[in-house]
Amino acid sequence: MAAAIESHGDIEIFCQSIGDVGPSKAARLVFRPYVAGIPPYQVRVRAPSGKVILERVMRELPTGEAQSVPPITFTVQAGKYEISVKQLSGGAEGTASLTVR
């Protein structure tokens, strides 16, 4: 297995491409909120170095379902990526660790 993801919180974070994630390949993230929330949402991804490589405010979270916005995509290298998603006008949030080997 080249990658693993562990998610916690009110908004679950999935990697659609988990079976194909490895160094120099793309990770595609989608989200599943357990409680219907009011947008916007802030999504942040930190590289293994601690640097923020992606920070985006979104009106709608990509869910992977039909008519959903496209997944959040970024190229990875070996290491542990920290992902967070937070509802800006409410209390729902989720965190995940994506470990790429």
C-alpha positions as CSV (number, residue, x, y, z in Angstrom):
1,M,0.0,0.0,0.0
2,A,1.4,3.4,-1.1
3,A,-0.8,5.6,1.0
4,A,-3.2,5.6,4.0
5,I,-5.6,8.3,5.3
6,E,-7.0,8.7,8.8
7,S,-9.9,11.1,9.3
8,H,-11.6,12.5,12.4
9,G,-14.4,15.0,13.1
10,D,-17.8,16.2,11.9
11,I,-16.6,16.3,8.3
12,E,-15.0,13.1,7.1
13,I,-12.2,13.4,4.6
14,F,-11.6,10.8,1.9
15,C,-8.9,10.3,-0.8
16,Q,-10.6,9.1,-4.0
17,S,-7.3,8.1,-5.5
18,I,-6.0,6.2,-2.3
19,G,-5.0,3.1,-4.3
20,D,-3.0,5.1,-6.8
21,V,-1.4,7.7,-4.5
22,G,2.4,7.6,-4.4
23,P,5.3,10.0,-4.9
24,S,4.8,12.4,-7.8
25,K,1.1,11.3,-8.2
26,A,-2.1,13.3,-7.5
27,A,-4.2,12.9,-4.4
28,R,-7.9,13.7,-4.9
29,L,-9.8,14.7,-1.8
30,V,-13.6,14.6,-1.2
31,F,-15.6,15.3,1.9
32,R,-18.7,13.9,3.7
33,P,-20.2,16.3,6.3
34,Y,-22.3,14.4,8.9
35,V,-24.4,17.5,9.6
36,A,-25.9,19.7,6.9
37,G,-23.9,22.9,7.3
38,I,-24.0,26.5,6.1
39,P,-21.1,27.4,3.7
40,P,-18.5,28.6,3.3
41,Y,-15.8,26.1,4.3
42,Q,-12.1,26.5,4.6
43,V,-9.8,23.7,3.4
44,R,-6.1,23.7,4.3
45,V,-3.4,21.1,3.4
46,R,0.0,21.1,5.0
47,A,3.0,19.3,3.4
48,P,5.3,17.1,5.5
49,S,7.6,20.1,5.8
50,G,4.8,22.0,7.6
51,K,4.3,24.5,4.8
52,V,0.7,25.2,3.7
53,I,0.5,24.0,0.1
54,L,-3.2,24.6,-0.4
55,E,-5.7,26.9,1.3
56,R,-9.1,27.5,-0.2
57,V,-12.5,28.9,0.9
58,M,-15.3,27.0,-0.8
59,R,-19.0,27.6,-1.1
60,E,-19.6,23.8,-1.6
61,L,-17.5,20.8,-0.6
62,P,-16.7,18.2,-3.2
63,T,-18.5,15.0,-2.2
64,G,-17.7,12.8,-5.2
65,E,-21.4,12.4,-6.0
66,A,-23.0,13.4,-9.3
67,Q,-23.2,17.2,-9.8
68,S,-20.7,17.8,-7.1
69,V,-17.8,20.3,-7.5
70,P,-14.5,18.6,-8.6
71,P,-12.3,17.0,-5.9
72,I,-9.4,19.0,-4.5
73,T,-6.3,17.7,-6.2
74,F,-2.6,18.2,-5.4
75,T,0.6,16.3,-6.2
76,V,2.2,14.5,-3.3
77,Q,5.7,13.3,-2.3
78,A,6.6,10.8,0.5
79,G,5.6,11.9,4.0
80,K,2.6,12.9,6.1
81,Y,0.2,15.5,4.9
82,E,-2.2,17.2,7.4
83,I,-5.6,18.2,6.0
84,S,-8.2,20.3,7.8
85,V,-11.7,21.5,6.8
86,K,-13.7,23.9,8.8
87,Q,-17.1,25.5,8.5
88,L,-16.5,29.2,8.8
89,S,-20.1,30.1,10.0
90,G,-20.6,27.1,12.3
91,G,-18.8,24.6,14.4
92,A,-18.3,21.6,12.0
93,E,-14.8,20.6,11.2
94,G,-12.7,17.7,10.3
95,T,-9.0,16.7,10.2
96,A,-7.1,14.0,8.4
97,S,-3.6,12.7,8.0
98,L,-2.6,11.4,4.6
99,T,0.6,9.3,4.8
100,V,2.3,8.6,1.5
101,R,5.1,6.0,1.4
